[in-house]
């Protein structure tokens, strides 16, 4: 909320931003945003990203729930990041429900298919 402007509907807000020379653009197809510091890595999967242009500058607003990895490497980035794809419990449950395999087998298949549930299901079903 911009101070002093009170409650505004989205249309009024867009008009006010346009008068101030601000432009916004949603980046709809963003799949991942990673912010690395010397000691941490913030990884946003499927974030909402908006780019705001103001006075020739571009500002990116990232909205979502980050996974935070701590630690450092010699190169200065976070070291505790996973060695493979991030596997969600939802994906494991989906593979188990579609194939009847164990959760460990589902995780292993997901790791081998870069975290893609459909590929993991096919892999398990073709190996039976």
Secondary structure as GFF3:
##gff-version 3
##sequence-region A 1 128
A	DSSP	alpha_helix	10	19	.	.	.	ID=ss1
A	DSSP	beta_strand	23	27	.	.	.	ID=ss2
A	DSSP	beta_strand	32	36	.	.	.	ID=ss3
A	DSSP	beta_strand	40	45	.	.	.	ID=ss4
A	DSSP	beta_strand	48	54	.	.	.	ID=ss5
A	DSSP	beta_strand	57	63	.	.	.	ID=ss6
A	DSSP	beta_strand	67	70	.	.	.	ID=ss7
A	DSSP	alpha_helix	89	99	.	.	.	ID=ss8
A	DSSP	alpha_helix	103	112	.	.	.	ID=ss9
A	DSSP	alpha_helix	117	126	.	.	.	ID=ss10
###
